[in-house]
């Protein structure tokens, strides 16, 4: 089976660093999934990890397992183009990254921040929590 590409919100990465038993950690660990983030997500991850006092070495090691997509738009352009998919403009960069990376999945613990039906219908990206994505992955493995 080909790798399934997913775009990760920073909360999924942080969660994987805080717990070695959760769905986020499992997704980061599995070779069946190609993980992608953007520079914006990397920055958020580093900022939040400092506040939570997660060791920089752990953060660096975690980020090394994840690919990165370049978003060649300014923050203002990102908000203008993608704000219709989120409830708060500051989250626009997450949708921009998922769209620019051509990922079919956006994994986040903050489902309520996104207009998931609009994203699915217009961008063909499924917004899922890590646990739900793992269930999907297991069902694909069985078939």
C-alpha positions as CSV (number, residue, x, y, z in Angstrom):
1,X,0.0,0.0,0.0
2,X,1.3,3.5,-0.9
3,X,1.9,5.9,1.9
4,X,-1.1,8.1,2.8
5,X,-0.1,11.8,3.0
6,X,-1.5,13.9,5.9
7,X,-1.0,17.5,7.0
8,X,-0.6,17.9,10.7
9,X,-1.8,20.8,12.9
10,X,0.7,21.7,15.6
11,X,-1.5,20.3,18.3
12,X,-1.0,16.8,16.9
13,X,2.8,17.2,17.1
14,X,2.6,18.6,20.6
15,X,0.3,15.7,21.7
16,X,2.8,13.2,20.2
17,X,5.5,14.7,22.3
18,X,3.5,14.7,25.5
19,X,2.2,11.1,25.3
20,X,3.8,8.0,24.0
21,X,0.5,6.0,24.0
22,X,-1.9,8.3,22.1
23,X,-3.1,8.3,18.5
24,X,-0.9,11.3,17.7
25,X,2.2,9.5,18.7
26,X,1.2,6.4,16.7
27,X,0.7,8.6,13.6
28,X,4.1,10.2,13.9
29,X,5.6,6.8,14.4
30,X,4.0,4.8,11.6
31,X,5.9,4.5,8.3
32,X,2.5,4.1,6.5
33,X,1.8,7.8,6.8
34,X,3.7,10.6,5.1
35,X,3.5,13.5,7.5
36,X,3.7,17.1,6.2
37,X,3.7,20.5,8.0
38,X,4.6,24.1,7.0
39,X,7.0,26.6,8.4
40,X,4.0,28.2,10.2
41,X,3.2,24.9,11.9
42,X,6.9,24.3,12.8
43,X,7.0,27.8,14.4
44,X,3.8,27.2,16.4
45,X,5.1,23.8,17.5
46,X,8.3,25.3,18.8
47,X,6.5,28.2,20.5
48,X,4.0,25.9,22.3
49,X,6.7,23.4,23.3
50,X,8.7,26.1,25.0
51,X,5.6,27.2,27.0
52,X,5.0,23.6,28.0
53,X,8.7,23.1,28.8
54,X,9.1,20.2,26.3
55,X,12.8,19.6,25.7
56,X,14.1,21.2,22.5
57,X,15.9,18.0,21.7
58,X,12.6,16.1,21.7
59,X,11.0,18.7,19.5
60,X,13.8,18.7,17.0
61,X,13.8,14.9,16.9
62,X,10.0,14.9,16.4
63,X,10.1,17.5,13.6
64,X,12.8,15.5,11.8
65,X,10.3,12.8,11.0
66,X,8.0,15.2,9.3
67,X,8.2,16.7,5.7
68,X,7.6,20.3,5.0
69,X,5.7,22.2,2.3
70,X,6.5,25.7,1.3
71,X,3.7,28.2,1.2
72,X,4.8,31.1,-1.1
73,X,2.2,33.5,0.2
74,X,2.4,36.3,2.8
75,X,0.3,35.9,6.0
76,X,-2.1,38.5,4.7
77,X,-2.5,36.6,1.4
78,X,-3.1,33.3,3.3
79,X,-5.8,34.9,5.5
80,X,-7.5,36.5,2.4
81,X,-7.5,33.3,0.4
82,X,-8.3,30.7,3.2
83,X,-10.2,32.5,5.9
84,X,-13.5,31.3,4.5
85,X,-12.6,27.8,5.7
86,X,-12.0,28.7,9.3
87,X,-13.8,30.4,12.2
88,X,-10.8,32.5,13.1
89,X,-8.5,34.0,10.5
90,X,-5.4,33.0,12.5
91,X,-6.0,29.4,11.6
92,X,-6.0,30.1,7.8
93,X,-2.4,29.0,7.5
94,X,-3.3,25.4,8.5
95,X,-5.8,25.1,5.6
96,X,-3.2,26.8,3.3
97,X,-0.6,24.2,4.2
98,X,-2.9,21.2,3.8
99,X,-4.1,22.6,0.4
100,X,-0.6,23.5,-0.9
101,X,0.8,20.1,0.1
102,X,-2.0,18.4,-1.8
103,X,-2.8,16.3,1.3
104,X,-6.2,14.5,1.4
105,X,-6.2,14.6,5.2
106,X,-5.8,17.4,7.8
107,X,-5.3,16.0,11.3
108,X,-6.1,18.2,14.2
109,X,-7.5,18.0,17.8
110,X,-9.2,21.3,17.1
111,X,-12.0,20.2,14.7
112,X,-14.2,23.0,15.9
113,X,-11.8,25.6,14.5
114,X,-12.5,24.5,10.9
115,X,-15.5,24.5,8.5
116,X,-15.0,20.8,7.8
117,X,-17.8,20.4,5.3
118,X,-16.7,23.4,3.3
119,X,-13.1,22.1,3.3
120,X,-14.2,18.6,2.2
121,X,-16.5,19.9,-0.5
122,X,-14.3,22.6,-2.0
123,X,-10.8,21.5,-1.3
124,X,-11.4,17.7,-1.1
125,X,-9.5,17.5,2.3
126,X,-10.9,15.5,5.2
127,X,-10.4,17.1,8.6
128,X,-10.1,14.4,11.2
129,X,-9.0,13.9,14.8
130,X,-5.9,11.6,15.0
131,X,-7.9,8.8,16.6
132,X,-10.5,8.8,13.8
133,X,-7.7,8.8,11.2
134,X,-6.1,5.8,12.9
135,X,-9.5,4.0,12.7
136,X,-9.6,4.8,8.9
137,X,-6.0,3.6,8.5
138,X,-6.7,0.3,10.2
139,X,-9.8,-0.3,8.0
140,X,-7.8,0.3,4.9
141,X,-5.2,-2.2,6.1
142,X,-7.8,-4.9,6.5
143,X,-9.1,-4.5,2.9
